[in-house]
Amino acid sequence: MGLVSAFLAVPLMCSVAFGAGAPAKPLVGISKIVSHPALDAVEKGIQDELAALKMNAQYDLQNANGDANTAASIANKFQSEKVNLAVGIATPTAQALVNTLKTTPVVFSAVTDPVKAGLVKSLTKGEKFVTGVSDMTPVKQQIQLLLKMKKVKRLGHIYTSSEENAVVLAGVVKQACKDLGIEYVETTVSKSAEVKQAVQSIIHRVDALYISTDNTVVSALSAVTDVAMKSRVPVMSADPSSAESYPVLAAWGFDYYKMGRATGKMVAEILKGKKPEQIPTRFMTRASDVDLLVNLDVAKKLGLTVPKDIVKTANKVVENGKLVKK
């Protein structure tokens, strides 16, 4: 595959009766850790998929605004209103739901490592009430793509020390740098307000920045690119959705709307009676699930040349201020 190989209402009286078909109008609670284009796309994809399947669901849509305590409160809210099923978009919200909703199906989405996050014991089968969709990202290939556009001796990485998926990915980034003979320079944050200062602390010591699917950092991507562009340092991102709006050199990662559709399909299966334990963690593995964005305007400002084969492979290209989707 070349370069692109590689988630209000009144409580319902009825609950999910496994094997007896879906409730007439199921109540689905969706909790996301923070609002940014990728997670918003997952949320919309879930609703669109259920609508396409003609499942007349009602929703309680919640945003934890990056706060673990709020995520826990949302889980308690879902429990009190007896949702038929809960979706946790991103690791912290999924963990909060699993910790609270002991007898309610929970579907996670956009979770990097559900095993290390304690959501499931194995990727090959679900738990009694838990399963979902992972967004483990091809880190090494992303960095190799960056290397085709710029010589990098020192790669900077900003991540959230309290976000399980971000910590897991930091380890993957560090190992990839070691394998590629690149010096790894990291700095951590605990909330989005700290991102700009964190970038400023390492920007003069690195040749490029790598941004993983770290929800706290991605939600402050404007701060990252603001500092990076002023210092003429390119940014490689794992989130093409957010990269459409900011001066990121390149972004290679999942189409999170399609991830939402895949999550919605899983939600429908469970509401119709399939048991979560019968459903293993699913991954986005098709070429069409992945997006590659290249920003030729950013490359020009930084004096870089993007190889023609990369531009040809990209399905999103920014040039002369316009985003073209192939």
C-alpha positions in Angstrom: 0.0 0.0 0.0 3.1 2.2 -0.4 3.2 5.2 2.0 -0.3 4.6 3.1 0.0 0.9 4.0 1.3 -0.2 6.4 -18.5 8.2 19.4 -30.7 15.2 27.8 -32.4 12.1 27.3 -35.0 10.6 29.7 -33.9 7.2 31.2 -35.3 4.3 29.3 -37.4 1.7 31.1 -36.0 -1.1 29.0 -32.4 -2.2 29.1 -30.5 -4.1 26.5 -31.7 -7.7 26.3 -28.9 -9.6 24.7 -30.1 -11.8 22.0 -33.6 -10.2 22.0 -32.8 -7.5 19.5 -32.2 -3.8 20.1 -34.4 -1.7 22.3 -37.0 0.4 20.4 -35.1 3.6 21.0 -31.8 2.9 22.8 -30.1 5.6 24.8 -26.4 5.8 23.9 -24.1 7.8 26.1 -21.0 9.2 24.3 -18.1 10.6 26.4 -15.1 12.2 24.7 -12.0 13.4 26.6 -11.8 16.8 24.8 -13.2 18.4 21.7 -10.9 18.6 18.6 -11.5 17.7 15.0 -10.5 14.0 15.2 -12.6 13.1 18.3 -15.5 15.2 17.0 -15.3 13.2 13.8 -15.5 10.0 15.7 -18.6 11.2 17.6 -20.3 12.2 14.3 -19.3 9.0 12.6 -20.9 6.9 15.3 -24.2 8.8 15.0 -24.1 8.7 11.2 -23.5 4.9 11.1 -26.4 4.2 13.5 -28.6 6.4 11.4 -27.5 4.6 8.2 -28.4 1.3 9.9 -31.9 2.8 10.7 -31.3 2.5 14.4 -33.4 5.3 16.0 -31.0 5.9 18.9 -31.1 8.9 21.3 -27.8 10.3 22.6 -26.3 11.9 25.6 -23.2 13.6 24.2 -20.6 14.6 26.8 -17.2 16.3 26.7 -14.8 16.0 29.7 -12.8 19.0 28.5 -9.5 17.2 29.3 -10.4 16.6 32.9 -10.3 13.1 34.5 -12.7 14.1 37.3 -15.2 15.4 34.8 -14.8 12.1 32.9 -15.7 10.2 36.1 -18.7 12.5 36.7 -20.0 11.8 33.2 -19.7 8.0 33.8 -21.8 8.4 37.0 -24.3 10.4 35.0 -24.6 7.6 32.4 -25.0 5.1 35.2 -27.8 7.1 36.9 -29.8 7.6 33.6 -29.3 3.9 32.8 -27.9 4.2 29.3 -28.2 1.1 27.1 -24.6 1.4 26.0 -21.8 3.9 26.6 -19.0 4.9 24.2 -15.7 6.3 25.5 -13.8 8.3 22.9 -10.1 8.3 23.9 -8.4 6.4 26.8 -9.3 8.5 29.9 -13.0 8.6 29.2 -13.1 4.9 28.2 -11.3 4.0 31.5 -13.8 6.1 33.5 -16.8 4.4 31.9 -15.3 0.9 32.4 -14.5 1.7 36.1 -18.1 2.8 36.7 -20.5 0.9 34.4 -19.9 -2.6 35.6 -23.0 -4.2 34.0 -23.5 -1.8 31.0 -21.8 -2.4 27.6 -18.9 0.0 27.0 -17.4 0.5 23.6 -14.1 2.3 23.4 -12.8 4.2 20.4 -9.6 6.0 19.4 -7.8 4.1 22.2 -4.1 3.4 21.4 -3.4 0.4 23.6 -6.6 -0.9 25.2 -4.6 -3.7 27.0 -2.1 -1.4 28.7 -5.0 1.0 29.5 -6.7 -1.9 31.4 -9.8 -1.9 29.2 -9.4 -5.5 27.9 -7.0 -8.3 28.8 -6.4 -9.3 25.2 -6.8 -7.8 21.8 -8.2 -11.1 20.5 -11.4 -11.1 22.5 -13.6 -8.6 24.3 -14.5 -8.6 28.0 -18.0 -9.4 29.2 -19.1 -5.8 28.8 -16.2 -4.1 27.0 -14.8 -4.0 23.5 -13.8 -1.3 21.0 -11.7 0.2 18.2 -8.0 1.0 18.5 -6.1 3.8 16.8 -2.5 2.5 17.3 -0.6 4.6 14.8 2.4 3.7 12.5 4.9 5.8 14.3 8.1 4.6 12.6 6.7 5.0 9.1 5.5 8.5 9.9 9.0 9.5 11.0 10.5 7.9 7.9 8.1 9.9 5.8 9.4 13.1 7.5 13.0 12.1 6.8 12.2 12.0 3.1 11.4 15.8 3.3 14.0 16.9 5.8 17.2 15.7 7.3 16.6 15.3 11.0 19.2 14.7 13.6 17.1 15.6 16.7 13.4 15.0 16.8 11.3 16.8 19.4 8.2 15.2 21.0 5.6 16.8 23.3 3.2 14.5 25.1 0.8 14.3 28.1 2.4 12.5 31.0 -1.0 11.6 32.5 -2.6 10.3 29.3 -2.0 6.5 29.0 -2.1 6.4 25.2 0.3 9.3 25.0 2.8 7.6 27.3 2.6 4.4 25.3 3.2 6.3 22.1 6.1 8.2 23.6 7.9 4.9 24.1 7.2 3.9 20.5 8.5 7.2 19.2 11.7 6.9 21.4 12.3 3.4 20.0 11.7 4.5 16.4 14.2 7.3 16.8 16.7 4.8 18.2 16.2 2.5 15.3 16.6 5.4 12.8 19.6 6.8 14.5 17.9 10.0 15.6 18.3 11.8 18.9 15.0 11.8 20.8 14.2 15.0 22.7 11.0 15.0 24.8 9.0 17.3 27.0 5.8 16.6 28.8 2.6 18.5 29.8 -0.3 17.8 32.0 -2.8 20.1 30.3 -3.3 22.0 27.1 -2.4 25.4 28.6 1.2 24.1 29.1 1.8 23.1 25.5 3.1 26.4 24.1 5.7 26.8 26.9 6.7 23.1 26.5 7.3 23.6 22.7 9.3 26.8 23.4 11.5 24.8 25.9 12.8 22.4 23.2 12.2 24.2 19.9 15.8 25.5 19.6 17.3 22.0 20.3 15.4 20.1 17.5 15.3 19.8 13.8 11.6 18.8 13.7 8.6 18.1 15.9 6.5 14.9 16.0 2.9 15.1 17.4 1.2 11.8 18.2 -2.5 11.1 18.7 -2.2 12.9 22.1 -5.6 14.5 22.7 -4.3 17.2 25.0 -1.5 18.3 22.7 -3.6 18.0 19.5 -6.2 20.2 21.1 -3.5 22.9 21.4 -2.0 22.3 17.9 -2.3 26.0 17.1 0.2 26.7 19.9 2.6 24.1 18.6 2.6 25.3 15.0 2.8 29.0 16.1 6.1 28.4 17.9 7.4 25.9 15.3 6.8 28.2 12.2 8.4 31.2 13.9 11.5 29.0 14.5 11.3 27.4 11.0 10.9 23.9 12.5 8.6 21.5 10.6 5.8 19.6 12.4 4.9 16.0 11.5 1.5 15.0 12.9 -0.3 11.7 13.3 -3.7 13.5 13.0 -4.6 14.6 9.5 -8.0 15.9 10.6 -6.6 18.7 12.9 -3.7 19.3 10.4 -6.1 20.7 7.8 -6.5 23.9 9.8 -2.9 24.5 10.9 0.5 24.9 9.3 1.7 21.3 9.7 4.2 20.1 7.1 2.7 16.6 6.9 0.2 14.5 8.7 -0.3 10.8 8.3 -2.9 8.9 10.2 -6.4 7.6 10.5 -9.6 9.0 9.0 -11.3 9.5 12.4 -14.7 9.8 10.8 -14.3 6.4 9.3 -13.2 5.2 12.8 -16.4 6.6 14.1 -18.4 4.7 11.5 -16.6 1.5 12.4 -17.3 2.2 16.1 -21.0 2.8 15.3 -21.2 -0.5 13.5 -19.8 -2.2 16.6 -22.4 -0.4 18.8 -25.2 -1.6 16.5 -24.0 -5.2 16.7 -24.1 -5.0 20.5 -27.5 -3.3 20.7 -28.9 -6.0 18.4 -27.7 -8.7 20.8 -24.1 -9.6 20.1 -22.0 -9.9 23.3 -19.0 -7.7 23.6 -16.9 -10.6 24.7 -17.5 -12.1 21.2 -16.0 -9.0 19.6 -12.2 -8.6 19.6 -10.6 -5.2 19.5 -10.8 -3.9 15.9 -8.1 -1.9 14.0 -8.3 0.4 11.0 -6.2 -1.6 8.5 -7.4 -0.7 5.0 -5.6 1.8 2.9 -8.8 3.8 2.6 -8.9 4.1 6.4 -5.7 6.2 6.3 -5.1 9.8 5.3 -1.9 11.5 4.2 -1.9 15.3 4.2 1.0 17.3 2.7 1.2 21.1 3.1 3.2 22.5 0.2 2.7 26.1 1.5 4.5 25.1 4.7 7.2 23.3 2.8 7.8 26.4 0.7 8.0 28.7 3.7 10.5 26.4 5.4 12.6 26.0 2.2 11.8 22.3 1.9 11.0 20.2 -1.2 8.4 17.5 -0.9 9.2 14.5 -3.2 6.7 14.1 -6.1 5.9 10.5 -5.1 4.7 11.7 -1.6 2.6 14.5 -3.2 1.1 11.9 -5.6 0.3 9.5 -2.7 -1.2 12.2 -0.5 -5.0 12.3 -0.6 -5.0 15.8 1.0 -2.7 18.6 -0.4 -2.6 22.2 0.8 -1.3 24.5 -1.9 -1.8 28.3 -2.4 -4.0 28.4 0.7 -6.4 25.8 -0.5 -7.0 22.3 0.7 -7.5 19.8 -2.1 -8.9 16.4 -1.3 -8.2 13.7 -3.9 
